[in-house]
Amino acid sequence: MRPRYGRAVGLHLAALALAAFLVGPFAWMLLTALKSRDEVFTTPPTWWPHAPSGENFAAAASTDFLASFGNSALVCAGTTVLCMALALLACYPLSRSRSRGRGGVLGAILVSQLLPHAVLLVPIYRTARELGMLNTRWGLMVAMLAFTLPVGIWLLHGYLGAVPHAVEEAARIDGLSQFAAFWRVTVPLALPGVLAVTVYVFFSAWQDFVFAMVFLTDPALGTAPLALLGLMGRHSVDWGLLMAASTMMMVPVVALFALVQRSFVGGLTGGAVKG
């Protein structure tokens, strides 16, 4: 009993240490946002603010930072809708076809994720420039598909492949067309996986910085990550203001993840191992 008890205690202590390591930076960010400017630069630094205040949050809300939330919401929503529509259409033949070329297509999709985003940035930028899509939200949405669509296809392929073919065949016997059987039967059965991939794509688009910085030059179109960069001065940084804005940027992500965490974790792991 003692070895097992000691092992359990060790595992719990390791879990607590890991949790502190992961949560610590976020806690420090929130507490810094509640400190005054003078207290932020106090030496030695204080963990808990002496007089918690919401002045930094009010200052962040009074800038153009909130307007960038709307831009990010539009870009993320558009990217998510485009990615999921194309991924579902691409995954259906990949999950139902038994042709020899299916493995090659999936392999090419997986290999494409090994390329750094910087490698794809230049050709995508030149293509967008030729098509007149620079400095537009639409152009940024299409550009983001370069790294969200392959992941979406790879994950959805596993989940759609786990749905038995017999279910679709029964729906077609009842009079549904092939596409109607897919949309009205297969997709609802794979809904946890579809939801997980949807949330993953939204998270990826929400935190994107490089593509937004390159494709958007108009400050009025800037997304939330670009607005955070704008809060950093050339010679000094108001860390309280920056941490407050960073905390505000995290709120939609944390709220969305709290709502769909079970489907997100279960669907993500299920789609990665099935099929």
Secondary structure per residue as TSV (DSSP state, phi and psi in degrees):
chain	resnum	aa	ss	phi	psi
A	1	M	-	360.0	-39.2
A	2	R	H	-63.9	-43.9
A	3	P	H	-59.6	-39.7
A	4	R	H	-66.9	-40.9
A	5	Y	H	-63.3	-43.2
A	6	G	H	-64.5	-36.9
A	7	R	H	-66.9	-40.9
A	8	A	H	-63.9	-42.5
A	9	V	H	-62.7	-41.7
A	10	G	H	-62.5	-41.6
A	11	L	H	-64.8	-41.1
A	12	H	H	-66.2	-40.3
A	13	L	H	-65.6	-40.1
A	14	A	H	-64.3	-39.2
A	15	A	H	-65.0	-40.9
A	16	L	H	-65.1	-40.2
A	17	A	H	-64.6	-41.6
A	18	L	H	-65.1	-41.4
A	19	A	H	-62.9	-41.6
A	20	A	H	-64.4	-38.3
A	21	F	H	-65.1	-37.3
A	22	L	H	-82.1	-38.8
A	23	V	H	-84.9	-24.9
A	24	G	H	-52.5	-49.4
A	25	P	H	-60.4	-37.4
A	26	F	H	-70.5	-38.2
A	27	A	H	-64.6	-41.5
A	28	W	H	-64.8	-36.9
A	29	M	H	-62.5	-46.7
A	30	L	H	-65.9	-42.6
A	31	L	H	-68.6	-35.3
A	32	T	H	-64.9	-35.9
A	33	A	H	-65.0	-23.7
A	34	L	T	-91.1	-1.7
A	35	K	S	-93.3	157.7
A	36	S	-	-77.3	166.6
A	37	R	H	-61.9	-40.3
A	38	D	H	-66.9	-38.8
A	39	E	H	-71.0	-28.2
A	40	V	H	-60.5	-36.4
A	41	F	T	-98.6	15.4
A	42	T	-	-67.4	138.7
A	43	T	S	-122.3	124.4
A	44	P	S	-70.8	155.7
A	45	P	-	-66.8	148.4
A	46	T	-	-100.7	141.3
A	47	W	S	-77.2	-50.4
A	48	W	S	-101.6	132.0
A	49	P	-	-65.0	139.2
A	50	H	S	-67.8	-38.6
A	51	A	S	-135.4	84.1
A	52	P	-	-55.2	135.0
A	53	S	-	-142.4	150.3
A	54	G	-	-100.0	19.5
A	55	E	H	-62.5	-38.5
A	56	N	H	-65.7	-37.5
A	57	F	H	-66.8	-39.9
A	58	A	H	-64.9	-38.8
A	59	A	H	-67.0	-39.4
A	60	A	H	-66.1	-37.0
A	61	A	H	-71.0	-24.6
A	62	S	H	-81.8	-10.5
A	63	T	T	-90.2	-172.0
A	64	D	T	-80.5	9.4
A	65	F	H	-65.0	-39.4
A	66	L	H	-65.0	-34.6
A	67	A	H	-62.9	-32.5
A	68	S	H	-67.8	-23.6
A	69	F	H	-62.2	-42.1
A	70	G	H	-63.6	-41.8
A	71	N	H	-62.1	-43.8
A	72	S	H	-63.4	-39.6
A	73	A	H	-63.5	-42.4
A	74	L	H	-65.1	-45.8
A	75	V	H	-65.6	-43.5
A	76	C	H	-67.2	-41.3
A	77	A	H	-64.2	-45.0
A	78	G	H	-64.3	-42.6
A	79	T	H	-63.0	-42.0
A	80	T	H	-65.1	-44.6
A	81	V	H	-63.5	-46.9
A	82	L	H	-61.6	-46.1
A	83	C	H	-63.1	-46.4
A	84	M	H	-68.4	-38.0
A	85	A	H	-63.4	-47.0
A	86	L	H	-69.7	-38.1
A	87	A	H	-65.7	-41.7
A	88	L	H	-64.2	-42.5
A	89	L	H	-66.1	-36.1
A	90	A	H	-76.0	-33.9
A	91	C	H	-74.9	-26.5
A	92	Y	H	-61.8	-53.5
A	93	P	H	-66.3	-31.6
A	94	L	H	-68.5	-33.1
A	95	S	H	-87.6	-17.6
A	96	R	H	-107.8	-25.1
A	97	S	-	-78.5	145.8
A	98	R	-	-113.8	22.0
A	99	S	-	-70.0	158.2
A	100	R	T	-69.7	-26.3
A	101	G	H	-75.7	-8.0
A	102	R	H	-63.0	-43.1
A	103	G	H	-62.7	-37.5
A	104	G	H	-65.7	-39.1
A	105	V	H	-66.1	-44.5
A	106	L	H	-65.2	-37.1
A	107	G	H	-64.9	-41.0
A	108	A	H	-64.3	-37.6
A	109	I	H	-63.8	-41.7
A	110	L	H	-67.7	-41.5
A	111	V	H	-64.9	-33.3
A	112	S	H	-61.4	-24.7
A	113	Q	T	-79.0	-10.8
A	114	L	T	-80.3	-14.3
A	115	L	S	-80.4	132.9
A	116	P	-	-63.9	149.4
A	117	H	H	-60.7	-30.4
A	118	A	H	-64.0	-30.7
A	119	V	H	-67.3	-36.9
A	120	L	H	-83.3	-14.3
A	121	L	H	-65.0	-45.7
A	122	V	H	-65.4	-51.6
A	123	P	H	-62.8	-36.2
A	124	I	H	-66.6	-39.4
A	125	Y	H	-63.8	-44.8
A	126	R	H	-65.5	-38.5
A	127	T	H	-64.8	-44.2
A	128	A	H	-64.0	-35.9
A	129	R	H	-65.6	-41.8
A	130	E	H	-66.1	-30.9
A	131	L	T	-90.7	0.1
A	132	G	T	70.1	32.8
A	133	M	-	-104.9	4.1
A	134	L	T	-72.1	150.3
A	135	N	T	58.7	37.4
A	136	T	S	-135.4	148.6
A	137	R	H	-65.1	-37.2
A	138	W	H	-62.2	-42.9
A	139	G	H	-63.3	-38.1
A	140	L	H	-67.3	-37.7
A	141	M	H	-60.7	-46.3
A	142	V	H	-65.8	-39.5
A	143	A	H	-63.4	-38.2
A	144	M	H	-66.0	-21.1
A	145	L	H	-63.7	-19.3
A	146	A	H	-61.9	-30.3
A	147	F	H	-116.7	-12.1
A	148	T	H	-92.7	-34.8
A	149	L	H	-66.7	-45.2
A	150	P	H	-59.3	-41.0
A	151	V	H	-65.5	-41.5
A	152	G	H	-61.7	-42.7
A	153	I	H	-64.5	-43.9
A	154	W	H	-63.7	-43.0
A	155	L	H	-73.4	-43.4
A	156	L	H	-66.6	-31.0
A	157	H	H	-58.1	-42.5
A	158	G	H	-66.6	-39.6
A	159	Y	H	-75.2	-41.0
A	160	L	H	-67.4	-33.7
A	161	G	H	-67.4	-20.3
A	162	A	T	-79.8	-13.3
A	163	V	S	-78.7	125.0
A	164	P	-	-60.0	142.3
A	165	H	H	-65.1	-29.4
A	166	A	H	-62.3	-28.1
A	167	V	H	-66.1	-44.1
A	168	E	H	-67.8	-39.1
A	169	E	H	-62.7	-38.7
A	170	A	H	-65.4	-38.8
A	171	A	H	-66.1	-36.5
A	172	R	H	-70.8	-33.3
A	173	I	H	-64.1	-32.8
A	174	D	T	-76.0	-2.4
A	175	G	T	112.2	-1.0
A	176	L	-	-78.3	147.7
A	177	S	-	-74.2	172.2
A	178	Q	H	-62.9	-44.4
A	179	F	H	-68.5	-39.5
A	180	A	H	-64.7	-37.2
A	181	A	H	-65.2	-38.8
A	182	F	I	-66.0	-46.2
A	183	W	I	-75.7	-36.6
A	184	R	I	-96.2	-13.2
A	185	V	I	-120.7	-55.0
A	186	T	I	-68.9	-47.9
A	187	V	H	-62.3	-45.8
A	188	P	H	-60.0	-36.1
A	189	L	H	-68.6	-29.4
A	190	A	T	-97.5	20.2
A	191	L	H	-58.3	-39.9
A	192	P	H	-57.7	-41.9
A	193	G	H	-68.1	-40.9
A	194	V	H	-61.7	-42.4
A	195	L	H	-65.2	-40.8
A	196	A	H	-62.5	-44.5
A	197	V	H	-67.8	-37.3
A	198	T	H	-59.9	-46.4
A	199	V	H	-65.6	-39.9
A	200	Y	H	-62.4	-43.6
A	201	V	H	-64.3	-41.3
A	202	F	H	-63.4	-43.7
A	203	F	H	-60.5	-44.0
A	204	S	H	-63.1	-41.8
A	205	A	H	-70.8	-35.4
A	206	W	H	-64.5	-37.1
A	207	Q	T	-95.1	2.9
A	208	D	-	-65.3	135.9
A	209	F	-	-122.7	-44.0
A	210	V	H	-64.9	-50.8
A	211	F	H	-64.2	-39.5
A	212	A	H	-64.6	-39.8
A	213	M	H	-66.5	-35.2
A	214	V	H	-81.5	-40.4
A	215	F	H	-88.8	-19.6
A	216	L	-	-115.4	117.8
A	217	T	-	-111.8	-14.7
A	218	D	-	-82.1	120.1
A	219	P	G	-57.8	-28.0
A	220	A	G	-68.9	-19.1
A	221	L	G	-100.5	0.0
A	222	G	-	-61.4	143.5
A	223	T	-	-90.0	177.1
A	224	A	H	-60.6	-42.8
A	225	P	H	-60.6	-36.9
A	226	L	H	-68.4	-34.8
A	227	A	H	-65.4	-35.5
A	228	L	H	-62.8	-40.8
A	229	L	H	-62.4	-36.3
A	230	G	H	-67.0	-19.9
A	231	L	T	-81.3	-7.5
A	232	M	B	-94.3	116.4
A	233	G	-	-75.0	165.7
A	234	R	S	-72.2	-36.7
A	235	H	S	-111.3	-16.6
A	236	S	-	-152.3	160.7
A	237	V	B	-131.8	129.5
A	238	D	-	-84.8	92.5
A	239	W	H	-65.1	-33.7
A	240	G	H	-63.3	-45.0
A	241	L	H	-64.9	-42.6
A	242	L	H	-65.2	-41.7
A	243	M	H	-68.3	-34.6
A	244	A	H	-65.0	-44.8
A	245	A	H	-64.8	-38.2
A	246	S	H	-64.2	-39.8
A	247	T	H	-64.1	-41.9
A	248	M	H	-63.5	-35.0
A	249	M	H	-68.5	-28.3
A	250	M	H	-78.4	-21.6
A	251	V	H	-57.6	-50.2
A	252	P	H	-61.3	-37.3
A	253	V	H	-67.1	-46.3
A	254	V	H	-64.8	-41.7
A	255	A	H	-64.2	-43.6
A	256	L	H	-66.0	-41.7
A	257	F	H	-66.6	-35.8
A	258	A	H	-63.9	-31.8
A	259	L	H	-75.8	-33.5
A	260	V	H	-122.2	23.0
A	261	Q	H	-62.6	-38.8
A	262	R	H	-65.7	-46.4
A	263	S	H	-67.9	-35.2
A	264	F	H	-65.9	-49.5
A	265	V	H	-68.8	-46.8
A	266	G	H	-66.0	-42.5
A	267	G	H	-69.1	-37.0
A	268	L	H	-66.7	-45.5
A	269	T	H	-71.9	-36.6
A	270	G	H	-66.0	-42.5
A	271	G	H	-69.0	-21.5
A	272	A	H	-82.1	-20.0
A	273	V	H	-115.8	-13.3
A	274	K	-	-94.1	163.0
A	275	G	-	92.3	360.0
